[in-house]
Amino acid sequence: MVSCQQEAVLRPVIFLDQEQMVEIITDLQINNAIVLQEKSLGRTTDTLSRILSDSIFNRHRLSKAIFDSNLTWYLTDPKKMEQIYDAVLAKLQQIQLEKTGSISDPE
């Protein structure tokens, strides 16, 4: 018999607060945009994606495993994840405004 209950996700030992998660996810979204741009130009992006991701985790002084465990923990609280992603969107819009002078519609 399979249980429908989820196992409790414990708070990670190395815990990232919401502000840290916003910074990291923002960087990862910028990374994804760069990779998609390169891919649209017909370039191979596997190595680029890995290098950029490694650079992000190094800059934030953490491993992908630490980030993943924190992301898993935050995903158990949809309200907190919504707050994080709202903050990421606001940060990306601010960056775009600073770079281009305008904000494009994300849809």
HELIX and SHEET records of a PDB file:
HELIX    1   1 GLN A   18  SER A   40  1                                  23    
HELIX    2   2 ASP A   46  ARG A   59  1                                  14    
HELIX    3   3 LYS A   64  LEU A   75  1                                  12    
HELIX    4   4 PRO A   78  THR A  100  1                                  23    
END                                                                             
